[in-house]
Amino acid sequence: MRVVFAGTPQIAVPALQAIIAAGHDVVAVLTQPDAPGKRGKGLVPSPVNLAARELELNVLTPASASDPSTVATITALNADVAAVVAYGQILRPALLGATSHGWVNLHFSVLPTWRGAAPVQRAIMAGDDVTGASTFVIEQGLDTGPVIGTLTERVRHDDTAGVLLERLADLGAGLLVHSLEALVGGYAAPMAQPEDGVSYAHKLSREDAYVNWELPAHIIDRQVRGVTPAPGAWTTLPDGTVAKVGPVRLRTGPGLPPGQVAARADEVVVGTGTHPVALTWIAPAGRKAMDARDWWRGARLGDAAVLGEA
């Protein structure tokens, strides 16, 4: 089977590796152009680009995959099918017609729930008990194409978006391989998505990651896990500066006013709209993440200090 693969972040790498391991011929890899690295390190190739180079594959990094020259290049490869995992570009009709059996996307939700850019993050933030992955044939529309296969996975109480995405990427890689083989082999039966149960996972903004300590503790827990590692939950410190915070732990016991921070039983707790939560780590602006207890000892704020007021 001749396959074009399109993907960019690390969560797409397991699927690329699985297609190769299954013995299929990846004739080209589409990935986003090199992007600026952190702290002025220049342009950095995507994780998929790096993985494809290690596998000695043909890598294409067009600014627009639907540019006529790129479409012509893909068409000339005579690929049976294309696989897409978090590529990051909208695919236009001309490109979708450049392979014999179309383009199959691996999406990290059980469609039609959580269509869009941040399905795992939104599932955690909404308190879903179960999520999963789906493969579907791409058509014009936001994750609306007919579904080939699905799998489900329990959302664990301590899952961050990063951890759950890694797990689904590994599980979904096999699903994608089987879906490609079924489609090209002629025994897949893609089914139209139902009209009921549609929800949208809009891209996360910085505002989505701001912690409002007046919310109930369980809502804050879901929010922080859902935006970890990116864009990263944040709050303001008593001096008005910004700090990122890691996942919290739900606690019982005497309440604190929302946002008030204090040391209790060898941990640092913050008041919420209901029960307190314990901080795990905190990263004040310009500094690396540190254990919350170490930060508290060095900050010397006192038990009247409040987060999130400035």
C-alpha positions as CSV (number, residue, x, y, z in Angstrom):
1,M,0.0,0.0,0.0
2,R,1.4,3.4,-1.0
3,V,0.7,6.0,1.6
4,V,1.1,9.7,2.0
5,F,1.4,10.8,5.6
6,A,0.5,14.2,6.9
7,G,1.3,15.2,10.5
8,T,3.3,17.6,12.6
9,P,3.5,17.2,16.4
10,Q,4.9,14.4,18.5
11,I,1.5,12.8,18.9
12,A,1.5,12.0,15.2
13,V,4.8,10.1,15.3
14,P,3.4,6.8,16.6
15,A,1.0,6.6,13.7
16,L,3.8,7.2,11.1
17,Q,5.9,4.5,12.8
18,A,3.0,2.1,12.9
19,I,2.3,2.4,9.2
20,I,6.0,1.7,8.4
21,A,6.1,-1.2,10.9
22,A,3.0,-2.7,9.1
23,G,5.1,-3.0,5.9
24,H,3.5,-0.2,3.9
25,D,5.4,2.2,1.6
26,V,5.2,5.8,2.9
27,V,5.9,7.7,-0.4
28,A,5.9,11.2,1.2
29,V,5.5,12.9,4.5
30,L,3.8,16.3,4.7
31,T,4.5,18.4,7.7
32,Q,4.5,22.0,8.7
33,P,7.5,24.2,7.8
34,D,10.2,24.6,10.4
35,A,9.1,26.9,13.2
36,P,11.0,29.2,15.6
37,G,12.3,27.4,18.6
38,K,12.2,28.5,22.2
39,R,14.5,31.3,23.4
40,G,15.8,32.3,20.1
41,K,17.2,28.9,19.0
42,G,16.3,29.6,15.3
43,L,14.0,27.4,13.1
44,V,13.3,23.9,14.4
45,P,11.9,21.0,12.4
46,S,8.6,19.4,13.6
47,P,8.8,16.1,15.5
48,V,7.2,14.4,12.5
49,N,9.9,15.9,10.2
50,L,12.7,14.6,12.5
51,A,11.1,11.1,12.7
52,A,10.6,11.0,8.9
53,R,14.3,11.9,8.4
54,E,15.4,9.1,10.7
55,L,13.3,6.7,8.6
56,E,14.8,8.2,5.4
57,L,11.5,9.2,4.0
58,N,10.7,11.9,1.5
59,V,9.7,15.0,3.5
60,L,7.6,17.9,2.1
61,T,7.1,21.1,4.1
62,P,4.9,23.4,2.0
63,A,3.6,26.6,3.5
64,S,0.3,25.6,1.8
65,A,-0.3,21.9,1.1
66,S,-3.1,22.9,-1.3
67,D,-0.8,25.0,-3.5
68,P,-1.1,23.7,-7.1
69,S,2.6,22.6,-7.2
70,T,2.2,20.6,-4.0
71,V,-1.0,19.0,-5.3
72,A,0.8,18.1,-8.5
73,T,3.7,16.5,-6.5
74,I,1.3,14.4,-4.4
75,T,-0.7,13.4,-7.5
76,A,2.4,12.2,-9.3
77,L,3.2,9.8,-6.4
78,N,0.3,7.6,-7.3
79,A,-0.5,6.9,-3.7
80,D,-3.4,4.6,-2.7
81,V,-4.4,6.7,0.3
82,A,-3.2,9.5,2.7
83,A,-3.2,9.4,6.5
84,V,-3.5,12.6,8.5
85,V,-2.8,13.1,12.2
86,A,-2.7,16.6,13.6
87,Y,-1.2,18.1,10.4
88,G,-2.4,21.6,11.1
89,Q,-3.6,22.7,7.7
90,I,-7.0,22.8,5.9
91,L,-7.0,20.3,3.0
92,R,-8.7,21.6,-0.1
93,P,-10.7,19.5,-2.6
94,A,-7.8,19.4,-5.2
95,L,-5.5,17.8,-2.6
96,L,-8.2,15.4,-1.3
97,G,-8.5,14.0,-4.9
98,A,-4.7,13.5,-5.2
99,T,-4.8,9.8,-3.9
100,S,-6.9,6.9,-5.1
101,H,-8.9,6.3,-1.9
102,G,-8.8,9.8,-0.3
103,W,-7.5,11.0,3.0
104,V,-8.1,9.4,6.4
105,N,-7.9,11.4,9.6
106,L,-7.1,10.1,13.0
107,H,-9.0,12.3,15.5
108,F,-8.8,12.0,19.2
109,S,-12.4,11.8,20.2
110,V,-15.4,9.5,19.6
111,L,-17.1,11.5,16.8
112,P,-19.3,13.4,16.6
113,T,-18.3,14.6,20.0
114,W,-15.6,17.1,20.3
115,R,-15.0,18.0,16.7
116,G,-12.2,20.6,16.3
117,A,-8.8,21.5,17.5
118,A,-8.7,20.5,21.2
119,P,-10.8,17.4,21.7
120,V,-8.8,15.8,24.5
121,Q,-8.4,19.1,26.4
122,R,-12.1,19.9,26.2
123,A,-13.1,16.4,27.2
124,I,-11.0,16.6,30.4
125,M,-12.3,20.1,31.1
126,A,-15.9,19.0,30.7
127,G,-15.4,16.1,33.1
128,D,-15.9,13.3,30.5
129,D,-15.4,9.8,31.9
130,V,-14.7,8.3,28.6
131,T,-13.1,9.6,25.4
132,G,-11.4,7.8,22.5
133,A,-10.2,8.1,18.9
134,S,-11.9,7.9,15.5
135,T,-10.8,7.5,11.9
136,F,-12.8,9.2,9.2
137,V,-12.6,10.0,5.5
138,I,-11.9,13.7,5.2
139,E,-14.4,15.9,3.4
140,Q,-15.0,19.6,3.3
141,G,-16.2,20.4,6.8
142,L,-14.8,20.4,10.3
143,D,-14.3,16.7,11.2
144,T,-17.6,15.8,9.6
145,G,-16.6,12.9,7.3
146,P,-17.9,9.3,7.5
147,V,-16.3,7.3,10.3
148,I,-14.3,4.1,9.5
149,G,-13.5,3.0,13.1
150,T,-13.4,4.1,16.7
151,L,-11.9,3.1,20.0
152,T,-12.7,4.2,23.6
153,E,-10.4,5.0,26.5
154,R,-11.2,5.9,30.1
155,V,-10.2,9.3,31.3
156,R,-8.3,8.7,34.5
157,H,-8.7,11.1,37.5
158,D,-5.2,12.4,37.2
159,D,-4.9,12.6,33.4
160,T,-3.5,15.8,32.0
161,A,-4.2,16.6,28.4
162,G,-0.6,15.7,27.5
163,V,-0.6,12.3,29.2
164,L,-4.0,11.3,27.7
165,L,-3.0,12.5,24.3
166,E,0.1,10.3,24.4
167,R,-2.0,7.3,25.4
168,L,-4.5,7.9,22.6
169,A,-1.7,8.5,20.1
170,D,-0.3,5.1,20.8
171,L,-3.7,3.4,20.8
172,G,-4.9,5.2,17.7
173,A,-1.9,4.3,15.6
174,G,-3.1,0.7,15.2
175,L,-6.7,1.9,14.5
176,L,-5.4,4.1,11.7
177,V,-3.4,1.3,10.1
178,H,-6.4,-1.0,10.2
179,S,-8.6,1.7,8.8
180,L,-6.2,2.5,5.9
181,E,-6.0,-1.2,5.0
182,A,-9.7,-1.7,5.2
183,L,-10.4,1.3,3.0
184,V,-7.8,0.4,0.3
185,G,-8.8,-3.3,0.5
186,G,-12.4,-2.5,-0.1
187,Y,-13.9,-3.9,3.0
188,A,-14.3,-0.7,5.1
189,A,-17.8,0.6,5.6
190,P,-17.5,4.3,6.5
191,M,-20.7,5.5,8.2
192,A,-22.1,9.0,8.2
193,Q,-21.8,10.7,11.6
194,P,-25.1,11.1,13.5
195,E,-26.6,14.5,13.7
196,D,-27.2,14.1,17.5
197,G,-24.4,14.5,20.0
198,V,-22.3,17.0,18.1
199,S,-20.0,19.1,20.2
200,Y,-17.1,21.4,19.3
201,A,-13.6,21.5,20.8
202,H,-12.5,25.0,20.1
203,K,-8.8,25.9,20.2
204,L,-7.6,26.8,23.7
205,S,-6.8,30.4,24.4
206,R,-4.8,32.0,27.2
207,E,-8.0,33.1,28.8
208,D,-9.1,29.4,29.0
209,A,-6.1,28.7,31.1
210,Y,-6.6,31.5,33.7
211,V,-7.6,30.0,37.1
212,N,-10.6,31.6,38.7
213,W,-10.2,30.4,42.3
214,E,-13.9,31.2,43.0
215,L,-14.9,28.2,41.0
216,P,-15.6,24.9,42.7
217,A,-12.5,22.8,43.4
218,H,-13.4,20.0,41.0
219,I,-13.9,22.4,38.1
220,I,-10.5,24.0,38.7
221,D,-8.9,20.5,38.8
222,R,-10.4,19.6,35.4
223,Q,-9.4,23.0,34.0
224,V,-5.8,22.8,35.1
225,R,-5.4,19.2,33.8
226,G,-7.0,20.1,30.5
227,V,-4.6,23.0,29.8
228,T,-1.5,21.0,30.9
229,P,1.0,21.2,29.3
230,A,-0.3,23.8,26.9
231,P,-1.1,26.6,27.1
232,G,-0.6,26.0,30.8
233,A,-2.7,27.1,33.7
234,W,-1.8,30.5,35.2
235,T,-2.7,32.8,38.0
236,T,-1.4,36.1,39.4
237,L,0.7,36.3,42.5
238,P,0.2,39.0,45.3
239,D,2.7,41.3,43.6
240,G,0.8,41.2,40.4
241,T,3.2,39.1,38.4
242,V,2.1,35.9,36.6
243,A,2.9,32.3,37.5
244,K,2.0,29.0,35.9
245,V,0.6,26.3,38.1
246,G,0.6,22.5,37.6
247,P,-2.2,20.0,38.3
248,V,-3.8,20.4,41.7
249,R,-4.9,17.8,44.2
250,L,-8.4,17.9,45.7
251,R,-8.4,18.3,49.5
252,T,-11.0,18.4,52.3
253,G,-10.8,20.0,55.7
254,P,-11.2,23.7,56.8
255,G,-12.0,26.0,54.0
256,L,-10.1,29.0,52.8
257,P,-11.4,32.1,51.0
258,P,-11.1,31.7,47.3
259,G,-7.5,32.3,46.2
260,Q,-6.0,32.5,49.7
261,V,-2.9,30.4,49.9
262,A,-1.5,28.7,53.0
263,A,0.8,25.9,54.2
264,R,-0.9,22.8,55.6
265,A,0.5,19.4,56.5
266,D,3.6,19.7,54.4
267,E,1.8,21.1,51.3
268,V,0.6,24.4,50.0
269,V,-3.2,24.8,49.6
270,V,-5.3,27.4,47.9
271,G,-8.9,28.2,48.7
272,T,-11.6,27.7,46.0
273,G,-15.3,28.2,45.8
274,T,-15.7,24.9,47.7
275,H,-12.9,22.8,49.1
276,P,-9.2,23.7,49.1
277,V,-6.8,22.3,46.5
278,A,-3.1,21.6,47.0
279,L,-0.6,23.0,44.5
280,T,2.0,20.5,43.0
281,W,4.3,22.9,41.3
282,I,4.5,26.6,40.4
283,A,6.6,28.6,37.9
284,P,6.8,32.3,38.6
285,A,7.4,34.5,35.5
286,G,10.9,34.0,34.1
287,R,11.7,31.0,36.4
288,K,11.5,27.3,36.0
289,A,8.8,25.2,37.6
290,M,9.5,24.3,41.2
291,D,7.9,22.3,43.9
292,A,5.1,24.4,45.5
293,R,6.6,23.9,49.0
294,D,10.0,25.2,47.9
295,W,8.3,28.2,46.3
296,W,6.3,28.9,49.5
297,R,9.3,28.8,51.7
298,G,11.2,31.2,49.5
299,A,8.3,33.6,48.8
300,R,7.6,34.2,52.5
301,L,4.1,35.5,51.7
302,G,2.3,34.7,54.9
303,D,-1.1,33.0,55.3
304,A,-3.0,36.2,54.2
305,A,-1.6,36.0,50.7
306,V,-4.2,35.7,47.9
307,L,-3.7,34.4,44.3
308,G,-5.5,35.8,41.4
309,E,-6.5,39.2,42.6
310,A,-4.3,41.5,40.6
